[in-house]
Amino acid sequence: MIFVTIGTQLPFDRLIRIVDEMAPELNEEIVAQVHHCGFTPKHIKTIDFLAPDEFNRLFSQARLIVAHAGMGTILSALQQNKPIIVFPRIAAMGEHRNEHQLATARKFKTMGSVHVAMDEQELKPLLREPRLEPLWHIGDSASPALINSIMKFIEQ
């Protein structure tokens, strides 16, 4: 299963549209947490809001995470050793208030720690890869207490 998450602050129709268009060729269950999406997907299961327990269950069951460039999601994927494709929101396209997600994605791409797709042309081949592997795992190098502290800070 592929789990797509866009966070809970703003819609991210561009990402949901791309994943929905590719879903028939991927031939795999895709579940997306969409938060007030203006686009109506035809090929993927969407859920507007997920309680934390349900979000964590889907996240844990997924073979692949596709997400906006939210630090909480990225850290969770790194901690759980899940492959993640980060697709940043772009403020210039009206998807966010500033370009911090673009900066985050560029930094992670430079570090080589997660899969990053800056546009649709980079996203599609990554989605087609049936055995995408995690590039980095923080569970071996950071204590659970440190990870929890960072995640709590980000969530606040």
N, C-alpha and C positions, 0 to 999 in steps of 0.2 A: 504494500500500500504506500502511496505517496501522500504525504500530509503537507498541505500548503497553508501557511499562516501569514497574515498581513498585519497582525497587531490589532489593537482595539480602539485606535484613535481616529483613523481616517480610512475611507474606502481606497482600494488600489485596483481599480478596474483593468488597467493595462496588464498587470500580471495575471489576473484571473482569466482574462480573455485569451491570452497566449496559452495558458495551461489547458483551458477548455478546448481550444481549437486543436491542440495536440493530443488530447485524451484518446480519441479513437485509435490512433496509430500506436499509442503506448500500451494499450490492451492490459491495463492494470487499474485497480480501484484507486480513485483519487478523491480525497476528502479535503475540503478547503474551509477554513475559518475566514469568513469574508467581511464581516462588519459593515453593514449597510451598503453593499455593492450596488452600483447603478446598472451594471451589466448583468444580464440574466444568463447564466451558464446552462448549456444543454447536455453536457457530457460528464460533468463532475458533481459529486454530492457536496452541497454547501450548507454551512451552519453559520448563522449570524453571530451567535454568542456561545461560547463554551465555558462551562464552569471549570475551575482549575483542575479538579480531579479528572474530568472528561478530556480536557486538553492534554494533560500528562499521559493519560492512557493512550490516546491517539499518537502522541509524540513518540512514546515508547514502542508502540507497535509498528510504526512506519519504517520502511526500509530506506526512505529518502525524505528529507525535509526540504521544502522550497519556501523561502521566506524573504520578506523585506529585510533591510539591513538594521534590524533591531538587535541591540547588544544582548538582551535577555535571551532571545531565541538562539543567537549565535553561541553564547556561552553554554546554553542547555545542550545544544548539539555537540559541542566540543566535550562537554562533561560526559555525555552518554555515548560518545564515540559513534555518532550518527553522521553519515554524509549529509551535507547541507549545501544547497545552492542559494547563494545570497543574490537577490535582485533588488537593487536600491530604488527607493522612491526618488523622483527628481522634482525638486521644487519649481524649476523653470517650466515643468509640464503641469504645474498645479497639484502635484501629488503630496506636497508637504510645505511647511512654512519656511524652511531653509534647506541648504544642501548638506546637512550633517550626515545623512545616510550615504550620499555619494562619497563623501570623505571617508566614512567608515569602510565602505566597500573597497575603495581604492587602497586603503591601508592593509586590509586583510588580503587583498589580491597580491600586493607587494610582498607580504609576509609568506604567502603561499600556504596559509593555514586553513582556508576554506575555499570551496569552488565559488567563483564570482562570475556572474553574467551581467555585463553593463548594459546590454540591449537584447532585443529579441534574437538577433543572429547568433549571439553567444549562448543564449539560454537554450535554444532548441537542441543543439547537439548534446548538451549536458543532460537534458531530459531524456534523450534517446538512449543514453548509455545505461544498459541494464545492470551493470555491476559497479556503479560509481562508489568509490571508497572514501572514507574520511581521510582528510589530509593531516589532521593534527588531533591530539587527544590531551586534554588538560587534566584528566583524572589522575594520571601518573605523576604529575609535577606540581599540582596544587592541592592543598588540603581541602576536604569538604567544607570546613569552617570558613576558609578564605572564599571559596566559590559561593557559599551561601551569603556571606557578607556582601560580596560584589553584586550578586543578584538582588538582594534586598535593597541595596543602594540604588540600583538601576530602576527597580520597580517603584521606588518613591519618587 
